């Protein structure tokens, strides 16, 4: 298995954990899981030289980060 495939599947698993934690209302751990998944998917975009994947995950990071800061959670 190629490195990019490993990163892709680890990122996918972590994102699914983030969704599960959100469903269980486990805050802020859900956000932290999403941050890790976003970072790993961004890395996949870099490895594939796929700007669309990179851009969507930068947007996701910014949205999530701003939401986290506005939630009143400790920074």
N, C-alpha and C positions, 0 to 999 in steps of 0.2 A: 504494500500500500504506500502511495506517495505521501510525503509530508503534508501537502495541501489537503489531501483526503482526510488525514487524521485530524488536522486543525478544523476542517469543515464539520466533521462529525462531533468533535468535542464541543465546538461552538453551538451546534444544533442541540445537543443534549443540555448544555447550560441554559440556552434560551428556553427550552421546554421546562427546565426546573424553575426558571423565572416566571413562566406562565403559571405553573402549579403553585408557586409561592404567592403569586398575586391572587389566584383563586381562593387560597386559604387565608388571605389577608395577612401574610407574614411580611410586615414592613419594618425596616427598609431592606431586608435581605433580598427581597424580590428585585429591587432596583439594582443592588450590587451584582446580582446574577446577570441581569440584563446588561450592565456595563461590561462585564467580562465577555459575554456573548457578542456584544457589539464590537468590542476590540478585536476579538478573534475573527469575526466575519470581515472586519476591515482588513485584517492581515491576509485573509483569503483573497480579497479584492486586489490587494497589492501583489500577491503571488501570481494571480491570474492576469494582472495588468488590466483589470476590469474597473473602469472609472465609475460605472453605474453602481456597482456594489459598494465602492468606497463612498460615493456621494450619499447614497441612501443611509449608510451607517453613520456618517458624520451627522446627517440630519437627525437620525434617531438619537444619537448621543446628545446633541444640543437640546433636543426636545425633552429628553428624559432628565438631563442635568438641570435645565431651567425649572422643570416641574418639581424636581427634588428640592432645589433651593427655595422655591415658593411654597413648599409644603410645611415649612416651619421646622423641618428636621435639622438637627445640628449639622453644621457644615464642616 
